[in-house]
Amino acid sequence: MKNVNVPKEINTYCPKCKGHTVHTVSLYKAGKRRALAAGERAHAREKIGYGGQKYPLQRTFAKTTKKMTLRLKCKTCNYMYHKDGIRLRKVNIQ
């Protein structure tokens, strides 16, 4: 669990092109949560009234690493997909 160097471009399989092509690598970042999404509204509904939170809030964070997800973009067809995250402290995209 260290710092990992990842190249900016890798040659890997593209499911849309159905072959190996050059992909640009970036780090996936989750977007802003929408307050009016159905799940957010359902969660807000569960929290109101007596009884409070439906699951325990995480007070202390035990893990020292996060799962980093790489976002791969094909240079020929611009198809984007995610590579499953592995536990790392830091990813250096070079």
N, C-alpha and C positions, 0 to 999 in steps of 0.2 A: 504494500500500500504506500506508494511513493508518488513523486511527480513523474508523469509519463509524457514523453515527446511523441507527437503525432504529426506526420507530414500534412501540408496544406492540400495536396492532391494525392489520391491513391487510385490504383487500378483495381477495380473490383466488379462483381457481377451486378448488372442492372436488370431488375425484373421486367421493366418495360421494353428495353432493347433486346432482352433475352441473350445477353452476351456480356463479356468483360469490356468495360469502358473506363475512362478516366473520370473520377468523381472529386469534387471539391469538398473538403471536410470543414465543418463548423460545429460549435457547441450548441446543443438545443437548450433553449430557455423557454420556460412556460410563460404563456401570455397572461394578461391581466384577467382576473376572474370577473365574470359578469354578474352583477347583483340581481338581475331579473331572470337569470337562467332557472329552469324548473328545479334543479337540484338545490340551488341556493335558497329558493323560496321554500322548498320542503324542509330544509334544515332550519331555517328561521322559524317556521311553523312549529317544529319539534321543540325548539328552545323556549318558546313563550309559555307563560303560566307556571304552575308549580311543577317541580320535578327537575327543571333546569336542563343541564347538558345531558345528551343521550349517551355519550361515551366519555371516558376520562380525558381531560386535557393533559397534554404532555408538558409537565412543569420543567423537568430537567432533560437536556438532550444528551443521551448516553453515547451516541456514535461520534467518531472522530472523522469519518469520511462520508462523502455523499456519492450516490450512483450517478456518474456522468453519462449522458446520452449523446452520441455523435450524430449529427445531421449530415447525410450524404446527398449531394446534388450531382446528377449526371450531367456531364458537359455537352453531350450530344442531344439529348431529349429534354433536359432540364427537369427530369423526374426527381422528386425528393423523397427520401425515406430515412427512417431512424435505425441506427445500430444499437442493440440493447446495451444498457449501461452496465459498467463494472465499477466496483468500489475503488475510488482513487481519491487522493488528497487534492491533486491539481493536474490539469491537462494543459500541456504546452503545445499549441498548434503552430508548427514552424513551416 
